[in-house]
Amino acid sequence: MPSQYICTYCLHTLPTGGSLRQHQAKAVKCRNARDAALRDLVNRAANFSQPEKLNHAPEVDVNQEMEENTTHDLDALADIEANTTSGHDTMMIDSENVDLEGDELDDSDNPDPDPVCPARMVEVEDEDWPTSRRWTVPFPVDQQVGETFGNSPTTFEVIRDDQILNGDEVLGPFKNEDEWQLAKWLIKNVGHGQADEFLKLPIIQQRVAPAFSSKDKLLQTIDSLPGGVDWKLESVKLTGDLVDEDGVAMTEDLEIWYRDPVECVRELMGNPMFAEVMKYAPEKIYEDKSHTSQVVDEMWTAEWWWKIQELLPTGATVAPLILSSDKTKLSQFRGDKSAWPVYLTIGNISKNVRRQSSTHATVLLGYLPVGKFDCFSEKTRQAMRYRTFHHCMSILTNSLTKAGTEGVDMACADGLVRWVWPILAAYIADYPEQCLVACCMENRCPICKVRPTERGKHSSNHDLREKDETLILLALKETGCEEPSFKTKYSDQGLRPVCPPFWAQLPHSNIFQSFTPDLLHQLHKGVFKDHLVKWCTQLAGAHELDSRFKAMTSYVGLRHFKNGISGVSQWTGSEHKAMERVFVGLLAGSVVEDAIHAARAVVDFIFYSSLQSHTTKSLAALKQALDDFHKYKDIFIKLEARVPPHFNIPKIHSMEHYLALILQFGRADGFNTESPERLHIDYAKNAYRASNKKDYTIQMTRWLQRQEAVDRFTWYLEWAKDGSYKPTQVQPHCILPTSTTLTVQRTPIYTVALHHPKELRGIEAQAIIVNHNATQFLPAVQTFLANHGSRILAQPFDGFNLFKRIVLRLPNIPQANPNDLINIVRATPPRPPRGRTPAEAARLDFALIRTAERSDKTDGTALRNLRVAHVRVIFKLPDVYSIQTAHPLAYVEWYTPFHHIDPSTGVFIIKPSTRSRHVHGEVIGVDRIARSCHITPRHGRKKNIAWTSENVVDRCKSFHPSPYSDTHIFCALKLDMSSALYHSNDQNQPRNRPVNLAFHKETLPISHTYLAVYKAYVGQYNLM
């Protein structure tokens, strides 16, 4: 990667590719020159010769397309231009040195004497191809939502103005960039004692000679940097019901450290870092012009914001507050030290930015005290824990009462003043803490009034808890009311005696409807790991499941449980997700069909809930998955896998509320408790380690204040260099403009290594046959040569240059995780042992390959004209064959077409294809590879003990193509597979019929938007 980037139009040097693109987008002369160069690049790419045997797409007026979609296409091509200006080949990358499997290779000193034909990587939009448009309905104009009231300097502009008034340079107290970087490194990475020792080293004092010659001077310098919101301290004294030896009531002193939430909101709203990812008004997004299929993803597209906006006066701007709290241990092996952080962020900022800890879009609001409560008796101690929590939260959120009633003028990230109303919208917490906040017992639902004995029932008619009713009941309990009707209602709702709760003072908020879905604790760990896996283990047997996990096929990014799962002692969210990706296929055949249906429904529900964007149809599919689980769940009681014989489980009941909560707040992954747990590392554990472990809370606040000062000054310097600041690593789909177009890639984007790895050059065909188990490699090569007019005979001693992998860039889909868009197909030979590194088996992946085959099972679906093949070798033809190919080649072994469907798993059954009793092998261009495909072996009732992860592909006779390997393939296979099954049962039913969320009973495709894009991507060529 280059150390610096140079603008080819003005020769200005910039540190990163991102800053180069920002510069060329801002500077008028450079932008005009870049646009002209990019249009010329597109024109040249459009005239590039087409591969052989491909149907040519209609001609495209590239200049017109560039004018109509300048934002998308120029930004995409600017990446290519940036790489070009930095000296990189835009068509090829040296992906071998970006080792995704732990290979240790460096071919930088061994250039390939025979460079490979580059892959084409230009994105253009075909006018005849399906595109996805979204129609936006803004909030009524007469309400003047997000109205501005003049200009005001942003946070960074204020800092610069203060520097000018004080006569300071941009670097403030630092004499140069090097000194600033040294101070930053010391604060971020070195403790106080080590920093002092480092600064007093003779080599540092004599050669570097920084302005800060000791730790104390360093800290004084950091403390002089622009600060954020100040910390406040308030003491809380508890008087217990126990007395000491003198008969005096025992007490306990607690401290609450916190920051003003209104000021925290002001800092977030005014941070220019978020200018491009912030919304000030709600809107409704639709997939179609008739507004029948709604899109729900970001918070501003959901119902809560729209409803609250209708209650506020004209000109008001809502700042939806998202609070989260979670008690955590600070030390594992010494003492019982704990912290109780409370975090705050706002729904105006896009979820993709909010969840990145590096953007600091979520701030630490305060530390709640963790008391011992030894001054209280066992009878009253628990109630006092609840009361103390709510009292401290009342202190922490006190300023929100007035701000949420009258509004506050705030300077926003775009430099304009708005009348901001900070209102509590969502509260992220695990189940015990939700009950603590809701003032209810832990055997109750914090959202609805369902009885403990009815939580296992599937019903959408549970009465929701009401704020006013709950406050009245709590107040009557506090006054000692003895009326029978009151006692009955109080007991039925399972309330705890807390009066008043902190949320009583918060305007426009209903705490019971503020609790968000918790994917980590409720679904991944709860419903799936703690319950479903346990029940299925009872049915199949722990040894049988372990052996199936051990023999699972390999796939990029998929964890292999080489020792099974029964011996895993510590589980994290990553392990839970890895199990979910293979569980249904692994379970097939080992348990009765109803149990597989139930397991499939749970995994489907988890995947649907985790989608990055929802539509009316995807929410109907989510509901259908829940319906299916409750339809088949009784099999676990019938077979005595679930004991006791009921499903009154809080986490299973929580699934009943997911549909409503997603409609209320947007996609569930934006409110996952994984984010607060990640923040604990920075805001609690690291801060505690930096203290002397005595009176540590005040030390933690000072340490955090300095860390935040360094981060803020880093952002400021970036902003000052370019004149503005834009956050990096922001997914392009996180901002929803008025009309969004998803462009279809006519040519698939893929990359291979710029140079063949040294150990994969000149590999003889006979060695390839042995190492890759490519039994028909030579005959397939010979057939390829004959089809291309060559009379040369392929020989076992012919040498081939091989590639280890091909990296594909999949189409950007709103529903899929952006991390799943990079798709890898490996064809790595076995590796012998080297030193202490053990030998590794070959990694030969499966892929979906484009063909001209047609099937009534796949017509009209994303699988149209696709077939699974085993990619054994990726290579380049030797020059001696005198054949030039537009793309590298792959030797694949075909599997049977998609014809037969397994009724239990709902996916196709495929088998190795043969010709004349031999493996059906063929040499194809890698441009026919649509994407990788994970297949799971069909074990039957009992797994064959001889099968292992290394040999199961060659020994097993039938497989399932998995729809769960990633969210991208889930959208393509699983949802579209449901459509194919539906049509096979009833050809007379209309394909696109209206969906009623309340009564719809069939699984429908998630999105016609998505299907149009994906079908165009995988079916763009009709190959012979």
Secondary structure as GFF3:
##gff-version 3
##sequence-region A 1 1024
A	DSSP	beta_strand	5	6	.	.	.	ID=ss1
A	DSSP	beta_strand	13	14	.	.	.	ID=ss2
A	DSSP	alpha_helix	17	26	.	.	.	ID=ss3
A	DSSP	alpha_helix	28	46	.	.	.	ID=ss4
A	DSSP	alpha_helix	62	68	.	.	.	ID=ss5
A	DSSP	alpha_helix	70	85	.	.	.	ID=ss6
A	DSSP	beta_strand	132	133	.	.	.	ID=ss7
A	DSSP	beta_strand	135	138	.	.	.	ID=ss8
A	DSSP	three_ten_helix	141	143	.	.	.	ID=ss9
A	DSSP	beta_strand	148	151	.	.	.	ID=ss10
A	DSSP	alpha_helix	155	165	.	.	.	ID=ss11
A	DSSP	alpha_helix	177	189	.	.	.	ID=ss12
A	DSSP	alpha_helix	192	199	.	.	.	ID=ss13
A	DSSP	alpha_helix	202	203	.	.	.	ID=ss14
A	DSSP	pi_helix	204	208	.	.	.	ID=ss15
A	DSSP	alpha_helix	215	223	.	.	.	ID=ss16
A	DSSP	beta_strand	232	243	.	.	.	ID=ss17
A	DSSP	beta_strand	249	258	.	.	.	ID=ss18
A	DSSP	alpha_helix	261	269	.	.	.	ID=ss19
A	DSSP	three_ten_helix	272	277	.	.	.	ID=ss20
A	DSSP	beta_strand	283	286	.	.	.	ID=ss21
A	DSSP	beta_strand	294	296	.	.	.	ID=ss22
A	DSSP	three_ten_helix	299	301	.	.	.	ID=ss23
A	DSSP	alpha_helix	303	311	.	.	.	ID=ss24
A	DSSP	beta_strand	316	325	.	.	.	ID=ss25
A	DSSP	beta_strand	328	329	.	.	.	ID=ss26
A	DSSP	beta_strand	338	346	.	.	.	ID=ss27
A	DSSP	alpha_helix	351	354	.	.	.	ID=ss28
A	DSSP	three_ten_helix	357	359	.	.	.	ID=ss29
A	DSSP	beta_strand	363	368	.	.	.	ID=ss30
A	DSSP	alpha_helix	378	396	.	.	.	ID=ss31
A	DSSP	alpha_helix	399	406	.	.	.	ID=ss32
A	DSSP	beta_strand	408	411	.	.	.	ID=ss33
A	DSSP	beta_strand	416	428	.	.	.	ID=ss34
A	DSSP	alpha_helix	431	438	.	.	.	ID=ss35
A	DSSP	three_ten_helix	452	454	.	.	.	ID=ss36
A	DSSP	alpha_helix	467	478	.	.	.	ID=ss37
A	DSSP	alpha_helix	484	492	.	.	.	ID=ss38
A	DSSP	three_ten_helix	502	505	.	.	.	ID=ss39
A	DSSP	three_ten_helix	511	513	.	.	.	ID=ss40
A	DSSP	pi_helix	519	533	.	.	.	ID=ss41
A	DSSP	alpha_helix	534	540	.	.	.	ID=ss42
A	DSSP	alpha_helix	542	550	.	.	.	ID=ss43
A	DSSP	alpha_helix	573	580	.	.	.	ID=ss44
A	DSSP	alpha_helix	583	587	.	.	.	ID=ss45
A	DSSP	alpha_helix	593	609	.	.	.	ID=ss46
A	DSSP	beta_strand	614	615	.	.	.	ID=ss47
A	DSSP	alpha_helix	616	632	.	.	.	ID=ss48
A	DSSP	alpha_helix	634	638	.	.	.	ID=ss49
A	DSSP	alpha_helix	650	654	.	.	.	ID=ss50
A	DSSP	three_ten_helix	655	657	.	.	.	ID=ss51
A	DSSP	alpha_helix	658	665	.	.	.	ID=ss52
A	DSSP	three_ten_helix	668	671	.	.	.	ID=ss53
A	DSSP	alpha_helix	674	680	.	.	.	ID=ss54
A	DSSP	pi_helix	681	685	.	.	.	ID=ss55
A	DSSP	alpha_helix	686	689	.	.	.	ID=ss56
A	DSSP	alpha_helix	696	722	.	.	.	ID=ss57
A	DSSP	three_ten_helix	732	734	.	.	.	ID=ss58
A	DSSP	beta_strand	741	742	.	.	.	ID=ss59
A	DSSP	beta_strand	749	751	.	.	.	ID=ss60
A	DSSP	three_ten_helix	758	760	.	.	.	ID=ss61
A	DSSP	beta_strand	763	764	.	.	.	ID=ss62
A	DSSP	alpha_helix	765	771	.	.	.	ID=ss63
A	DSSP	alpha_helix	777	787	.	.	.	ID=ss64
A	DSSP	beta_strand	799	803	.	.	.	ID=ss65
A	DSSP	beta_strand	805	809	.	.	.	ID=ss66
A	DSSP	three_ten_helix	818	821	.	.	.	ID=ss67
A	DSSP	beta_strand	822	828	.	.	.	ID=ss68
A	DSSP	beta_strand	843	844	.	.	.	ID=ss69
A	DSSP	beta_strand	846	850	.	.	.	ID=ss70
A	DSSP	beta_strand	866	876	.	.	.	ID=ss71
A	DSSP	three_ten_helix	879	881	.	.	.	ID=ss72
A	DSSP	beta_strand	889	894	.	.	.	ID=ss73
A	DSSP	beta_strand	900	901	.	.	.	ID=ss74
A	DSSP	beta_strand	908	909	.	.	.	ID=ss75
A	DSSP	beta_strand	914	915	.	.	.	ID=ss76
A	DSSP	beta_strand	918	919	.	.	.	ID=ss77
A	DSSP	beta_strand	921	925	.	.	.	ID=ss78
A	DSSP	three_ten_helix	926	928	.	.	.	ID=ss79
A	DSSP	beta_strand	929	933	.	.	.	ID=ss80
A	DSSP	beta_strand	935	937	.	.	.	ID=ss81
A	DSSP	alpha_helix	952	955	.	.	.	ID=ss82
A	DSSP	beta_strand	959	961	.	.	.	ID=ss83
A	DSSP	alpha_helix	967	969	.	.	.	ID=ss84
A	DSSP	pi_helix	970	974	.	.	.	ID=ss85
A	DSSP	alpha_helix	975	985	.	.	.	ID=ss86
A	DSSP	alpha_helix	1008	1018	.	.	.	ID=ss87
###
